[in-house]
């Protein structure tokens, strides 16, 4: 047996929560890399994830078999809590550390050359289209920007400061070819 029956249930409870949290955290990160078509990163993470899962399940079941039914319920709760915490933490870590390209579409509330100028000064490559709103029937700009996900906060701040009524749509880009990518093009 991995734990042995002599360990106090509280210790086993905490070990199961910690192990399952690590396992699910890795599962979340592995899934993100899989979706981003990066199996060379996802595969080793999956190996470690499966190892943690197996060891925690085996240990919890060994302990549960050797102890009363009440302990089994407590371990099931620990397993479930670790699953939930790992999913939450894995999502937060994935968002923070797994970067991606995003596509941002901005429809300004009016034709504002100042926003275009500031975005250019900040290194954002832009494609600008003259657009006409269906309700106002006035010309405005529609701006397309492809950038790194870690720059979204800065980009939002610029837009909100200069045009709080701008319509902004953000989506993750599966793949990007050619084009302009900020500081790599600046001189």
Protein Blocks (a to p, Z undefined) as FASTA:
>chain_A
ZZopmbcfklmmmmmmmmmmmmmmmmmmmmmmmmnopaklmmmmmmmmmmmmmmmmmmmm
mmmmmpcfklmmmmmmmmmmmmmmmmmmmmmmmmmmmccddddddddfbdcfklmmmmmm
nopacdddddddfklopacddddddddfklmmmmmmmmmmmommbccdddddfbdcehie
hjlmpZZ
